[in-house]
Amino acid sequence: MHRIFGMPVASVYPLYVQKLERKGRTQAELDEVIRWLTGFTDAEIAGHLAAQTTFQDFFAAAHLNPHADLITGVICGVRVEHIEDPLMQKIRYLDKLVDELYKGKPMEKVLRMPVGA
C-alpha cells in the first residue's frame, strides 16, 4: 500500500492552498475542484478535513465525477490515464486538477466543461 493512502487529506490540503495562492488562485477555487471531482459539499469537505480522513477513506466516500476520465496528462512523471491502481489514480486526478489551476488554466477547462456549456 502506498504511504499516501493512509495520509490525512487535511495534511495535504493546506499545501494545495499555499501553492495556489502563490499564483493568485483561491481556496474557494480549490474547494470547487474538490466538489467537482468528489461530489462532496463544502460541509462534507470541511468534515473530512476536521476528521483527518485518510485519502483512502476520502475517495471511498466520494462519488467521482463521471467526467473524471477526461482528466489526462502527466503528473509526477506519470500519465494519469495510465495509472492502474484506482485509488492512486483518483489522488493523481486531484493533483492534476490542482496543477492545472496553479498553471492558470480557466476553471471551465479545469472542470472539463463542454464547449458552449
N, C-alpha and C positions, 0 to 999 in steps of 0.2 A: 504494500500500500504506500502511496506517495505521502510524504510528510504533510503536504498542503491539505490533504483531505481532512485531517484532524485539526487543522488550524481554524481558530475562530475567524469568521468573516470580519468581525469587529477589529481584528488586529491589522487587517489589510485596508479596510475602508478609509481610515484617516490618511493613509499613504496615497490612495487614489485621489482623495480630496486635495491634498497638498500638491500632487502632480498637476492636477487640472487647474488649480488656482494659479499656479506659476504661469500658465498660458491664458489667463483671463477667463477660464471656464468656471462653472459654479458647482457647488454641492447639489443644488436643485437639478442641474443637468445630469450629474452622476445618478441621482435618485431616479430621474426619468428613464435613464438607460436601464437601471436595475429593474424598475417596474415593467418596462417593455420586455426584457429578457425573461423575467421570472413570473410575471403576473401578480406579484405582491403589491399590496397597497403601501402607502407611506407608513401607516401604523404597523403593518406586518414587518416592513424593513426595520423600523425602529425597534420592534420587539425582538427580532433576530439579533440585532446588534447588541441590545441590552442583555439578552440571554447568553451571549457569547456562543451562538450557534456555529457549529463547525461547517466548513464548506460542504462536507458530505451530507449533513442534515439539512442545510440550507437548500441545496439543489434537490434533495429528496422531497422537500415540501413544496418546491416550485412547480408551476405549470408553465413549462418552457414555451416561449412564443413559437407558434407554428412556422414562422418565417426565420427562425434562428439558423436554419440550414443555409440561408443566404449569406451568413457571415463566413467570409473566406479571406484568405491571405495568411501572411506569416506573422507569428508572434513567438518570441523566444526561439527563433530559428526553425520553427516547425509550422507547416501549413495546418491551420486549424481544421480544415475539412478532411485531413488525413489522420487525425488523432483517433486511435481505436478505442481507448478507454472512454466510455460515455461521460463519466464524472469529470475527468481531466478535460475533455472537450468542452463541457459546459463552463468550467473555470476559465479556460482559454478564450471561450466566446466573450466572457465578461472582460477579460484582459484586452482583447482585441477592440471591443467597443470603447473602452476607456482610452486606449491608444489612439483610436480614430478621433475621439473628442479632443484629446491632447494635441493632435496634429492639425486641429482646426476645421475638420470636416463639418459641414452643416448637419444639424440634428436630423433633418429629413433623410439624409444619406446614411447616417449612423444607424437610424432605426429602420432602415431598409423599406422606406415608404415607396409605394409605386409612383412612378412619374404621373403627375396630374392629380394625385390624391389630395 
